[in-house]
Amino acid sequence: MKQICYLVIITMLTAIIPIGSLAQERTIRLESHDLQYRYYRIDTYNQVRLLRQFSKAPCRKDYSWGYDSRGVWVDKGCRGEFLVGRDTRARDAAIAAGVLGGAILAALIISKSRNKKDKEDFDKWSLEQQEAYEIGYNYGVQDRRNKRSNDYTRYKDEYNTNTEDPFRRGYREGYEHGYKR
């Protein structure tokens, strides 16, 4: 019963406070050095646009750059400036998204999702641990793309006892859910 009350309250609050007012646009610069894949973790709200290309190598969506809800990636020498997030002027869509977001948020609160725990942990980690997660994520994606086995321990020189858990989680997330060709 308590969970249903939370669901109703959250749904009502998200209908009153549109997600668009909380999700500001942000500009980031990403560079693929030496034609290597790079992932930058940021809430994208599933809206990313290439604003300016700095590389001579082509920056084509879904070829040398792309994104998911958790971040933006570049590859194959693409270097550019990207606009990430929502336009705060889109109020009608934001209200509809707020209601839908409230329902989704309530479902996440009710469930005991592994991704939610990882996100909570990520926010509590030190900068060193967050960087280890990102490095692990990138290695996981790279191993998946190169059809290597799912084994983070081959990179034991990349983490220490304080950063092994975040590295392992990042590797697992990158290997299981990262960019797939």
Secondary structure, DSSP 8 states (H G I E B T S, - for coil): -HHHHHHHHHHHHHHHS-HHHHS--EEEEEE-GGG--EEEE---TT-EEEEEE--SS---BTTTEEEETTEEEE-TT-EEEEEES--TT-HHHHHHHHHHHHHHHHHHHHS--HHHHHHHHHHHS-HHHHHHHHHHHHHHHHHHHTT--S-GGGGGGG--TTTHHHHHHHHHHHHHHS---
